[in-house]
């Protein structure tokens, strides 16, 4: 299931570049998947892939980088970039526009533009969450304690921001959204916004109580944040807003497939949508498709109240 969501995210969300060449997946012999442009030129020769099938055949690639098989990412020139970090659930997927990769048994970070943000230098690296990740060196999974869900033990631990710069925690809170760790140190708030982006977030803050009334809480902390995790691009002209909930010493970010907990805002900052995913059945295959509803219309439907702007 996670791999299917990964494919949807890659094809629908991580997009935005200026060029006329259009790329498409093609399937050969039912199990080979490749990429060609609109003129039929082969960009990536067909390779054995678990993704080959009617769902992929002829699907346009609207992303700067893409996956042909589950362990290889390429750029739009057909150049191999990296193999994703392998988790217990399969190849890593994008979080907040970033994905972990593995090289020489070390872990690093790429963004969805194909830029290497962190070279593969850590023994372990978490996914980006709330703009930062945790890393360790000298650590290892102790399978003697649990073969299926081995704990990560030992080593030297730290934090790194989405900009690739390692973070030095502070002893006091300097921003209301600084994250407090289990050691009662603080990770500086990692998001920065211009005036237009601040106004977008004000829209959601004004409707926070109504959104909470509809979605409820998952944790006892009852603290919700809204953050812009991606900005409009040529092919996906929306700001993407993610919901974060503070759960003890962890910030639980909404996933792509969490219905009504992710939002999109038009490039001009005037139309605000809530998104949800639904399964659509076709003749030869089924796929999950993203739908969106105007936020105020959604609130009105659920709570039967009108929101004043």
C-alpha positions in Angstrom: 0.0 0.0 0.0 2.8 2.5 0.9 4.5 1.9 -2.4 1.3 2.7 -4.3 1.0 5.9 -2.3 4.6 6.7 -3.1 3.9 6.4 -6.8 0.9 8.6 -6.6 2.8 11.3 -4.7 5.6 11.2 -7.2 3.3 11.5 -10.2 0.9 14.1 -8.8 2.7 16.2 -6.3 6.5 16.6 -6.7 6.3 18.7 -9.9 7.4 22.0 -11.2 10.0 22.9 -13.8 10.2 24.9 -17.0 10.7 22.9 -20.1 8.7 21.7 -23.1 9.7 18.1 -23.2 7.0 15.8 -21.8 7.8 12.4 -20.4 5.7 9.3 -20.2 6.0 5.8 -18.7 5.6 2.9 -21.1 5.2 -0.8 -20.4 6.7 -3.7 -22.4 6.0 -7.4 -22.0 3.8 -6.8 -19.0 6.7 -6.5 -16.6 9.1 -4.0 -18.1 8.8 -0.2 -17.3 10.6 2.6 -19.2 10.3 6.3 -20.0 10.1 8.1 -23.3 9.3 11.6 -24.4 6.4 12.9 -26.5 8.3 12.1 -29.7 8.9 8.5 -28.7 12.6 9.0 -27.8 13.6 6.6 -25.1 14.8 8.4 -22.0 15.1 5.4 -19.7 15.1 1.9 -21.4 12.4 -0.5 -20.1 13.5 -2.3 -17.0 12.0 -5.1 -14.9 9.7 -3.4 -12.4 6.9 -4.3 -10.0 5.2 -1.1 -11.1 4.7 -2.2 -14.7 1.0 -2.5 -15.6 -2.0 -0.8 -17.1 -1.9 1.9 -14.4 1.5 3.1 -15.5 1.4 2.6 -19.3 1.2 6.1 -20.9 1.0 8.0 -17.7 2.7 11.4 -17.9 5.6 12.1 -15.5 5.0 15.5 -13.9 8.0 15.5 -11.6 11.6 16.6 -11.7 12.8 13.2 -10.7 11.0 9.9 -10.9 11.3 6.2 -10.0 11.3 3.5 -12.7 11.7 0.5 -10.4 11.5 0.5 -6.7 15.1 1.1 -6.1 16.3 3.6 -8.7 15.5 7.3 -9.2 16.3 9.2 -12.4 16.3 12.8 -13.6 14.5 13.9 -16.7 17.6 13.3 -18.8 17.6 9.7 -17.8 20.5 10.0 -15.5 20.5 7.7 -12.5 20.5 9.7 -9.3 20.2 7.4 -6.3 18.6 4.4 -4.7 16.2 5.2 -1.9 16.8 4.2 1.7 15.1 0.8 2.3 12.8 0.8 5.4 10.9 -2.1 6.9 7.9 -1.1 4.8 9.9 -0.8 1.5 11.7 2.0 -0.3 11.5 5.4 1.4 8.9 7.9 0.3 8.9 11.7 0.1 8.1 13.7 3.3 7.8 17.4 3.1 9.5 17.3 -0.3 12.5 15.2 0.8 13.5 11.6 0.5 16.3 9.6 2.2 18.8 7.7 0.0 21.4 5.1 0.7 25.0 4.9 -0.6 27.8 2.7 0.6 25.7 1.8 3.7 25.3 5.4 4.7 22.2 7.5 4.6 21.7 11.0 3.1 18.9 13.3 1.8 17.7 14.4 -1.7 14.9 16.9 -2.4 12.2 16.5 -5.0 14.1 18.6 -7.5 16.9 16.1 -7.6 19.3 18.1 -5.5 21.5 16.4 -2.9 20.8 18.2 0.4 22.8 15.9 2.7 25.5 13.6 1.4 25.3 9.9 2.5 27.2 10.3 5.8 25.0 9.0 8.6 24.4 5.5 9.8 20.8 6.3 10.3 18.6 9.3 9.4 14.9 9.8 10.1 12.4 11.3 7.6 12.1 15.0 7.6 9.4 16.0 10.0 8.5 19.6 10.9 11.4 20.8 8.9 14.2 18.7 10.6 15.4 15.1 11.0 17.3 13.1 13.6 20.5 11.3 12.8 23.0 9.0 14.4 26.5 7.6 13.7 27.8 4.5 15.3 24.3 3.2 16.0 22.9 -0.1 14.9 19.6 -2.1 14.9 19.8 -4.7 17.7 17.9 -7.7 16.2 18.7 -9.8 19.3 16.1 -7.8 21.2 13.4 -7.9 18.5 13.9 -9.6 15.1 10.9 -7.9 13.5 11.1 -4.4 15.1 14.7 -4.1 16.2 15.5 -1.0 18.3 18.2 1.4 17.2 20.9 1.5 19.9 24.2 3.1 20.6 26.0 5.8 18.7 26.2 9.6 18.7 22.9 11.4 18.0 21.9 14.8 16.7 19.5 16.8 14.5 19.8 18.3 11.0 17.6 20.8 9.3 15.9 20.5 5.9 18.7 22.8 4.6 21.3 20.2 5.4 22.8 22.1 8.3 23.2 20.3 11.6 21.2 21.9 14.4 22.6 22.8 17.8 19.7 22.6 20.3 19.2 25.5 22.7 18.6 25.4 26.4 15.5 27.7 26.2 12.6 28.3 23.9 13.2 31.3 21.5 10.2 30.8 19.4 6.7 29.6 20.3 7.0 26.7 17.9 10.5 25.6 18.9 10.3 21.9 19.5 11.1 20.5 22.9 13.0 17.2 22.9 12.9 14.4 25.5 16.1 16.0 27.1 14.1 19.3 27.4 16.3 21.0 24.9 14.8 23.0 22.0 15.1 22.6 18.3 14.7 26.0 16.6 11.7 26.5 14.5 12.7 25.6 10.9 10.1 27.4 8.8 10.4 31.0 7.3 7.6 32.8 5.4 7.1 36.0 3.4 4.1 38.3 4.1 1.9 36.5 1.6 2.6 33.1 3.1 2.0 34.4 6.6 -1.5 35.6 5.4 -2.2 32.1 4.0 -1.4 30.6 7.4 -3.6 33.2 9.2 -6.5 31.9 7.2 -6.1 28.5 8.8 -5.4 29.8 12.2 -8.7 31.7 12.1 -10.4 28.4 11.3 -8.4 26.2 13.6 -11.1 25.5 16.1 -13.6 24.5 13.4 -11.0 22.2 11.8 -10.3 20.6 15.1 -14.0 20.2 15.8 -14.3 18.2 12.6 -11.0 16.2 12.7 -10.6 15.9 16.5 -7.3 15.2 18.2 -5.1 12.2 18.2 -3.0 13.1 21.2 -3.6 14.5 24.7 -1.4 17.6 24.0 -4.2 19.2 21.9 -1.7 21.4 20.0 -2.1 21.8 16.3 0.2 23.6 13.8 -0.3 24.4 10.1 2.9 24.8 8.0 3.5 25.4 4.3 5.7 22.4 3.2 5.7 23.1 -0.6 5.2 26.1 -2.8 3.4 26.5 -6.2 5.2 25.2 -9.3 4.5 25.4 -13.0 2.6 22.1 -13.1 1.1 22.1 -9.6 0.1 25.7 -8.9 -0.7 25.3 -5.2 0.8 25.9 -1.8 0.7 22.7 0.2 -0.2 23.0 3.9 0.4 20.2 6.3 -1.2 19.6 9.7 1.1 18.8 12.7 0.0 17.6 16.1 2.2 17.7 19.2 2.2 14.3 20.9 4.3 14.4 24.0 7.9 14.7 22.6 6.9 14.0 19.0 5.2 16.0 16.2 2.9 13.9 14.2 2.6 15.3 10.7 -0.3 14.4 8.4 0.5 12.1 5.6 -0.6 12.5 2.0 -3.4 10.0 2.4 -4.8 11.5 5.7 -8.2 12.7 4.6 -9.1 16.3 5.4 -5.8 17.0 7.2 -3.9 18.4 4.3 -4.7 21.6 2.5 -3.9 23.4 -0.8 -4.0 27.1 -1.6 -4.0 28.6 -5.1 -0.9 30.4 -6.3 -2.6 33.8 -5.9 -3.5 32.9 -2.2 -7.2 33.4 -2.7 -8.6 29.9 -2.9 -8.3 27.5 0.0 -8.9 23.8 -0.3 -9.0 20.7 2.0 -8.0 17.5 0.3 -9.0 13.8 0.5 -8.1 10.6 -1.3 -10.6 8.2 -2.9 -10.3 4.9 -4.8 -11.3 5.0 -8.4 -11.9 1.8 -10.2 -11.1 1.6 -14.0 -11.6 -1.3 -16.3 -8.1 -2.6 -16.0 -6.9 -1.1 -12.8 -7.7 0.9 -9.7 -6.0 4.1 -8.4 -6.2 6.5 -5.5 -7.1 10.0 -6.7 -6.8 13.2 -4.8 -9.9 15.5 -4.6 -10.3 18.9 -3.0 -13.1 21.0 -1.5 -13.1 24.7 -0.6 -12.3 24.9 3.1 -15.2 27.1 4.0 -17.6 25.0 2.1 -16.3 21.9 3.8 -16.7 23.5 7.3 -20.2 24.6 6.4 -21.2 21.1 5.3 -19.8 19.5 8.4 -20.8 22.1 11.1 -23.6 24.0 9.3 -22.0 27.3 10.1 -20.8 30.2 7.9 -17.3 31.4 8.3 -16.7 35.2 8.2 -13.5 36.1 6.4 
